[in-house]
Amino acid sequence: MSEPVVAQKSPIEFEVKEGRSYWWCSCGKSANQPFCDGSHKDTDFTPVQYEAKRTRTVYFCACKKSENSPLCDGTHNDL
């Protein structure tokens, strides 16, 4: 598997908490999008750590094509 699965063509809104780490799914196979559930084990992909510097709402990429991963950069609009 050299290309990630497009989980959905829109970002996933999520409120992160200051000081917490989140592990973003980069393969697109997780059933717990946008977070890793270990489904990447049979791929070359690894989860990406996101550390919240402050409590706020962020938009995690779900198309897995963002140049700003794990956050959405609007790339899904071109798919």
Secondary structure, 3 states (H helix, E strand, C coil): CCCCCCCCCCCEEEEECCCCEEEECCCCCCCCCCECCCHHHHCCCCCEEEECCCCEEEEECCCCCCCCCCECCCHHHHC
